[in-house]
Amino acid sequence: MRLYHGSFCKISEIDLTHSRNYKDFGAGFYLTPDFGRAVKMAMRSVELNNNGSPEVNSFIFNKTSCPEDIAIKEFKTNTWEWARFIMQNRDKSLIPPYKHDYDIIIGPVADSIVDPVIESYKSEFGNNYLELKNLQILAQRLKYPGTKYTQYCFCTPKAIEQLIKD
């Protein structure tokens, strides 16, 4: 499968030290199978960094050929488990940030618009925000942009080894 990473520069070697915490799936190297989304992310990256030029970097990934010791978590859709995972990874009150044990995570994009949704949700449900029935409500609220966009997050050097520069 071909995956794309939109950036403000060409990437010859992936360096996880440049990844940021508090993203949907935590720190990692994010890719999408959607070329158009990668183009949009490249243009956004240029704006945010105020330099460079939009670049779409292409990689090949074959999930079925990953070694058994690669821990892969896949969220097929916006479930309560996905919502809880997003909320944990985006929780900026956690210092150090939430840490999971996955090498690769695949699932729907929540995007930056979810931060106010999560804050409103936590305020509404108070100490009960982690209850299953409430997380199901959060998952429904986080549908945009839903499964239309899928993201792949490569979180560890072992995961990065599974990517082939195209």
Residue pairs with C-beta under 8 A, 6 or more apart in sequence:
1 33
1 60
1 61
1 62
1 63
2 33
2 58
2 59
2 60
2 166
3 31
3 32
3 33
3 58
3 59
3 60
3 61
3 152
3 163
4 31
4 32
4 33
4 34
4 35
4 37
4 38
4 56
4 57
4 58
4 59
5 11
5 29
5 30
5 31
5 32
5 38
5 41
5 56
5 57
5 59
6 32
6 37
6 38
6 39
6 40
6 41
6 42
6 43
6 44
6 45
6 54
6 55
6 56
6 57
7 41
7 42
7 45
7 52
7 54
7 55
7 56
7 57
8 42
8 45
8 46
8 48
8 49
8 51
8 52
8 53
8 54
8 55
9 52
9 53
9 55
10 55
10 57
11 55
11 57
12 165
14 29
14 154
14 160
14 163
16 27
16 28
16 29
16 155
16 156
16 157
16 160
19 27
19 28
19 29
20 27
21 27
21 97
22 89
22 90
22 91
22 92
22 97
23 30
23 89
23 90
23 153
24 86
24 89
24 90
24 107
24 109
24 110
24 111
24 151
24 153
25 85
25 86
25 89
25 100
25 102
25 105
25 107
25 151
25 153
25 155
26 89
26 97
26 98
26 99
26 100
26 105
26 153
26 155
27 97
27 155
28 105
28 153
28 154
28 155
28 159
29 153
29 154
29 155
29 160
29 163
30 151
30 152
30 153
30 154
31 38
31 59
31 61
31 151
31 152
31 153
31 154
31 163
32 38
32 41
32 109
32 149
32 150
32 151
32 152
33 150
33 152
34 149
34 150
35 56
37 149
38 56
39 54
39 56
42 54
42 55
42 56
43 54
45 52
45 54
46 52
46 53
46 54
57 165
58 165
58 166
59 163
59 164
59 165
59 166
60 163
60 164
60 166
61 152
61 162
61 163
61 164
62 162
63 72
63 104
63 106
65 162
66 72
66 104
66 162
69 158
70 103
70 104
70 158
70 159
70 162
71 101
71 102
71 103
71 104
72 102
72 103
72 104
72 105
72 106
73 85
73 100
73 102
73 104
73 105
73 106
73 107
74 105
74 106
74 107
75 81
75 82
75 85
75 105
75 106
75 107
75 108
76 107
76 147
77 108
77 146
77 147
78 108
78 139
78 140
78 142
78 143
78 146
78 147
79 139
80 132
80 135
80 136
80 138
80 139
81 135
82 107
82 108
82 139
83 135
83 136
83 138
83 139
83 142
84 130
84 135
84 138
85 100
86 110
86 114
86 118
86 142
87 118
87 122
87 129
87 138
88 94
88 98
88 100
89 97
89 98
89 100
90 110
90 114
90 115
90 118
91 97
91 98
100 155
102 155
103 154
103 155
103 156
103 158
103 159
104 152
104 153
104 154
104 155
104 159
104 162
105 152
105 153
105 155
106 150
106 151
106 152
106 153
107 150
107 151
108 145
108 146
108 147
108 149
108 150
108 151
109 145
109 149
109 150
109 151
110 142
111 144
111 145
111 149
113 144
114 142
117 138
117 141
117 142
118 138
118 142
121 129
121 134
121 137
121 138
121 141
122 129
125 131
125 134
128 134
129 135
129 138
154 160
154 162
154 163
